[in-house]
Amino acid sequence: MISSSEMIRIRRQMQRRIQDVVAERRRTRQMEASTADLTGDPTDTRPESSLSPTA
């Protein structure tokens, strides 16, 4: 049987791992976006109307 303190420790450890994965994926997306901006690669699949200002 797992004690409550062990369960809390395991839960916090899992949350840290999830946050690390989410942060890594966010960094990867940002790096890909900045690389696309530098190379001029049109990886944005939104239609042109959504890219223009609405004012």
LOTOR-422611 format. One record per residue: residue in one letter; x, y, z of N, C-alpha, C in turn. Coordinates in steps of 0.1 Angstrom, whole numbers, padded with zeros to 4 digits, always signed. Example, Ala and Ser with C-alpha at 12.3 -4.5 7.8 and 13.67 -1.06 7.14 Angstrom:
LOTOR-422611
A+0132-0057+0078+0123-0045+0078+0132-0033+0078S+0128-0022+0071+0137-0011+0071+0129+0000+0079
//
This chain:
LOTOR-422611
M+0008-0012+0000+0000+0000+0000+0009+0012+0000I+0005+0022-0008+0013+0035-0009+0007+0045+0001S+0016+0050+0009+0012+0060+0019+0008+0073+0012S+0000+0082+0019-0004+0094+0013+0007+0103+0009S+0018+0104+0017+0029+0112+0014+0036+0107+0001E+0037+0094+0000+0043+0088-0013+0035+0091-0025M+0022+0091-0023+0013+0094-0034+0014+0108-0039I+0015+0117-0029+0017+0131-0032+0030+0134-0039R+0041+0127-0034+0054+0129-0041+0054+0124-0055I+0047+0112-0057+0046+0107-0071+0038+0116-0080R+0027+0121-0075+0018+0130-0083+0026+0143-0087R+0033+0148-0077+0041+0160-0080+0052+0157-0090Q+0058+0146-0089+0069+0142-0099+0063+0141-0113M+0051+0134-0114+0044+0133-0127+0040+0146-0132Q+0036+0155-0124+0032+0169-0129+0044+0176-0134R+0056+0175-0127+0068+0181-0132+0072+0176-0146R+0071+0163-0147+0075+0157-0160+0065+0161-0171I+0052+0162-0168+0043+0167-0178+0046+0181-0182Q+0049+0190-0172+0052+0204-0175+0065+0205-0183D+0075+0196-0180+0087+0196-0188+0085+0193-0203V+0076+0183-0205+0073+0179-0219+0065+0190-0226V+0056+0196-0219+0048+0207-0225+0058+0219-0229A+0067+0222-0220+0076+0233-0222+0085+0229-0234E+0090+0217-0235+0099+0213-0246+0091+0214-0259R+0079+0209-0259+0071+0210-0272+0069+0225-0276R+0066+0233-0266+0064+0248-0269+0077+0254-0274R+0089+0250-0268+0101+0255-0274+0104+0250-0288T+0100+0238-0290+0102+0232-0304+0093+0239-0314R+0081+0242-0310+0072+0249-0320+0077+0263-0322Q+0082+0270-0312+0087+0284-0314+0100+0283-0322M+0108+0274-0320+0120+0273-0329+0117+0270-0343E+0107+0261-0346+0102+0259-0359+0096+0271-0365A+0089+0278-0358+0082+0291-0363+0093+0301-0366S+0103+0303-0358+0113+0313-0360+0122+0309-0372T+0124+0296-0374+0132+0291-0385+0124+0293-0398A+0111+0291-0398+0103+0293-0409+0102+0308-0413D+0102+0317-0403+0102+0331-0406+0115+0335-0412L+0126+0329-0408+0139+0333-0413+0141+0327-0427T+0136+0316-0430+0138+0309-0443+0127+0313-0453G+0116+0319-0448+0105+0323-0457+0096+0311-0461D+0097+0300-0453+0090+0288-0456+0075+0290-0451P+0066+0290-0461+0052+0292-0457+0045+0280-0450T+0049+0278-0437+0043+0266-0430+0030+0270-0424D+0026+0282-0424+0013+0287-0419+0002+0283-0428T-0007+0275-0424-0018+0270-0433-0031+0277-0432R-0031+0288-0424-0043+0297-0423-0045+0304-0436P-0058+0306-0440-0061+0314-0452-0056+0328-0450E-0053+0335-0461-0048+0348-0461-0057+0358-0454S-0070+0356-0455-0079+0366-0449-0077+0366-0434S-0073+0355-0428-0071+0355-0413-0058+0361-0409L-0049+0363-0419-0036+0369-0416-0037+0384-0417S-0046+0390-0424-0047+0404-0426-0054+0411-0414P-0051+0423-0411-0058+0430-0400-0073+0432-0403T-0081+0432-0392-0096+0433-0394-0100+0448-0393A-0091+0457-0391-0096+0471-0389-0100+0478-0402
//
